[in-house]
Amino acid sequence: MYRFLLTPRWWGINLFVVLAIPFCVFMGTWQLGRFEDRVQTHEEAEERPDPGSRSPAPLDELLPVSTETSGRPAVAKGTYADQFLVPGRKLDDRNGFYVLDLLRTDSGKALPVVRGWLAGSPGSTEVPAAPAGEVTVTGDLQASENSGTSGVDLGGGLPEGQLGMISAASLVNLVPYDVYDAWVTLSEPEAGGTGGGMKPVPAAAAQGSGLDLKAFQNLGYTGEWFVFAGFVLFMWFRLVRREAEAARDIQLGLAADAD
């Protein structure tokens, strides 16, 4: 009754099932591993001391920015140069903008420094000038923003002097010098009162260090791949059963032989 499984048509079906099920199981296992890695990274981040509570370290010692160095206080020395305003940024559920100044260091590269946040919109709020002369800056280290960062403006067309995303890539064509692929946010008002009412911008947690939406997407994909494997096996059994019943009916004379 099951000799039909050896026919060329069924060899193709059987080969597909033999290949599809291990592939689905492999992909499901891989997605589950990705979820477990994110859980482990989250647990390790929870066990580590608060990055902001650790001793400040020279900027170059903390680069490149990683999940371990993100949020660490970084120290850099230089003079402030170009200033940019970063609109569309919220703080305490209020609309406002960041005041970002580029700190030219002795190496010639510039470090983007978010000196603070102001309510309102650029052009309608007075922006305090950056301190003059050489200064030593201590701020919480942050990785360059990307398209997935909350608050970034990818639309373009911003007025001169405004910046939609804090990153070296977005600054490369705006200034005639190299920029660090990182930035810092001042955790305290500037010494001497030059902050002029600006509020410090809290450092954000490093991307990939928590159980975010992507982690649960991995878990969802895990379930989907195992469901696919079960569906392939179910359909194979259903086709085999239907073919076997048809062959039995032909043998019993209950149906005409299709051949």
C-alpha positions in Angstrom: 0.0 0.0 0.0 2.9 2.4 0.7 4.9 1.5 -2.4 4.0 4.9 -3.8 6.6 6.4 -1.4 9.2 5.0 -3.8 7.9 6.8 -6.9 9.8 9.7 -8.4 7.1 12.2 -7.3 7.3 11.1 -3.7 11.1 11.0 -3.7 10.9 14.7 -4.3 8.4 15.3 -1.6 10.4 13.1 0.9 13.6 14.9 0.0 11.9 18.3 0.7 10.7 17.1 4.1 14.0 15.6 5.0 15.8 18.9 4.3 13.1 21.3 5.5 12.6 19.9 9.0 16.3 20.0 10.0 16.6 23.5 8.5 13.6 24.8 10.5 15.0 23.2 13.7 18.4 24.7 13.1 16.9 28.2 12.5 14.7 27.9 15.6 17.7 26.8 17.7 19.8 29.7 16.3 17.1 32.2 17.2 16.7 30.7 20.7 20.5 31.1 21.1 20.3 34.7 20.1 17.6 35.3 22.7 19.6 33.5 25.4 22.6 35.6 24.5 20.6 38.8 25.0 19.3 37.5 28.3 22.9 36.7 29.4 24.1 40.2 28.3 21.2 41.8 30.3 22.1 39.8 33.4 25.7 40.7 33.1 24.8 44.4 32.7 22.6 44.2 35.8 25.4 42.7 37.8 28.0 45.3 36.8 28.3 48.5 38.9 26.4 51.5 37.5 28.8 52.9 34.8 28.2 56.4 36.1 29.5 55.5 39.5 32.9 54.4 38.3 36.0 56.5 38.3 36.5 58.8 35.2 39.0 57.5 32.7 40.8 59.2 29.7 38.6 59.1 26.6 41.1 57.1 24.5 41.1 54.3 27.1 37.3 53.8 26.8 37.2 53.6 23.0 35.7 52.0 21.0 32.4 52.3 22.9 31.1 48.9 24.0 28.3 47.7 26.3 30.8 47.8 29.1 32.2 51.3 28.5 29.0 52.9 27.5 27.9 55.3 30.3 31.4 55.4 31.8 32.7 58.9 32.8 35.3 59.9 30.2 37.8 62.8 30.5 39.0 64.9 27.6 40.9 68.1 27.3 40.6 70.7 24.5 38.9 73.9 23.3 35.3 74.2 22.1 34.8 74.9 18.4 31.7 74.5 16.3 28.3 74.4 18.0 25.2 72.5 16.8 21.6 72.3 18.1 19.9 69.0 18.1 16.1 69.6 17.8 13.3 67.2 18.7 14.7 65.9 21.9 12.5 65.3 25.0 13.5 65.4 28.7 10.9 64.8 31.4 8.2 64.6 28.8 9.0 68.1 27.6 10.0 69.1 24.1 13.3 70.8 23.6 16.7 70.4 22.0 20.3 69.5 22.9 23.1 72.0 22.9 26.1 70.2 21.3 29.6 71.6 21.1 32.6 70.0 19.4 35.7 69.8 21.7 38.9 70.0 19.7 41.4 67.8 21.5 45.2 67.8 21.3 45.0 65.0 18.8 43.2 67.2 16.3 40.0 65.1 16.5 36.9 66.6 18.0 34.6 65.1 20.6 30.9 65.9 20.4 29.8 67.2 23.9 26.2 67.6 24.8 26.4 70.4 27.3 22.8 70.2 28.2 19.1 70.4 27.2 16.9 73.5 26.7 13.1 73.6 26.5 11.6 75.1 23.3 12.9 75.0 19.8 16.2 76.3 18.3 16.0 79.9 17.3 13.4 80.8 20.0 15.5 80.1 23.0 18.8 81.8 24.0 21.7 79.3 24.0 24.5 79.9 26.5 27.9 80.2 25.0 30.5 77.5 25.5 33.4 78.2 27.9 36.3 79.9 26.2 39.9 78.6 26.3 41.2 75.2 27.2 38.8 73.1 29.3 38.8 69.7 30.8 35.5 67.9 30.2 34.1 64.9 32.1 31.0 63.4 30.7 29.3 60.1 30.3 30.4 58.2 27.2 27.8 57.3 24.6 28.0 55.5 21.3 27.1 57.4 18.1 23.4 57.5 17.4 21.9 55.6 14.5 18.6 55.3 12.7 17.1 53.2 15.5 17.9 55.8 18.2 14.9 57.5 19.7 14.5 61.1 18.7 16.8 61.2 15.7 15.7 63.2 12.7 16.5 61.3 9.4 14.4 63.6 7.2 17.2 66.1 6.5 16.5 69.7 5.5 17.4 71.1 8.9 18.5 74.8 9.1 22.2 75.5 9.2 23.6 74.9 12.6 21.2 72.1 13.5 21.9 68.4 13.6 19.4 65.5 13.3 21.7 62.7 14.6 24.7 62.7 16.9 27.3 60.7 15.0 30.6 61.1 13.3 28.9 60.2 10.0 26.5 63.1 10.2 29.2 65.5 11.1 31.9 64.5 8.6 30.6 66.9 5.9 29.8 69.8 8.4 33.3 70.4 9.9 36.8 70.4 8.4 38.3 68.0 11.0 37.9 64.5 12.2 35.3 63.6 14.8 35.4 60.8 17.3 32.9 58.0 16.7 31.4 58.7 20.2 30.0 61.5 22.2 29.7 62.5 25.9 26.9 64.1 27.9 27.7 66.3 30.8 26.2 64.9 34.0 26.5 68.1 35.9 26.1 71.8 35.0 29.2 73.4 33.7 31.6 75.0 36.2 31.3 78.7 36.5 27.6 78.8 35.7 28.1 79.0 31.9 25.3 76.4 31.5 22.8 79.1 31.9 19.8 77.0 33.0 20.6 74.0 30.7 19.6 70.6 32.2 22.0 67.7 32.0 21.0 64.9 29.6 21.1 61.5 31.3 23.2 58.9 29.7 21.2 56.2 27.9 21.7 52.5 28.4 23.9 50.8 25.8 22.0 49.2 22.9 21.8 45.4 23.2 22.3 45.4 27.0 18.7 45.0 27.9 15.7 42.8 27.1 14.4 45.1 24.3 11.9 44.3 21.5 14.6 42.6 19.4 15.1 40.1 22.2 11.5 39.1 22.2 11.4 39.1 18.4 14.1 36.4 18.6 12.0 34.4 21.0 9.0 34.8 18.6 11.0 33.7 15.6 12.1 30.6 17.6 8.5 29.6 18.0 7.7 30.3 14.4 10.5 28.1 13.1 9.5 25.2 15.3 5.9 25.6 14.2 7.0 25.5 10.6 8.8 22.2 11.3 5.7 20.7 12.8 3.6 22.0 10.0 5.8 20.3 7.3 5.7 17.0 9.2 1.9 17.3 9.6 1.4 18.0 5.9 3.6 15.1 5.0 1.7 12.6 7.2 -1.6 14.0 5.8 -0.5 13.6 2.1 0.8 10.0 2.9 -2.5 9.1 4.5 -4.6 10.5 1.7 -2.4 8.7 -0.9 -2.6 5.4 1.1 -6.4 5.7 1.3 -6.7 6.3 -2.4 -4.5 3.3 -3.1 -6.6 1.1 -0.8 -9.9 2.3 -2.4 -8.4 1.3 -5.8 -7.5 -2.1 -4.5 -11.0 -2.6 -3.1 -12.6 -1.4 -6.3 -14.2 1.6 -4.6 -12.5 4.1 -7.0 -11.4 4.1 -10.5 -7.7 3.7 -11.1 -6.4 7.1 -12.2 -3.9 5.4 -14.5 
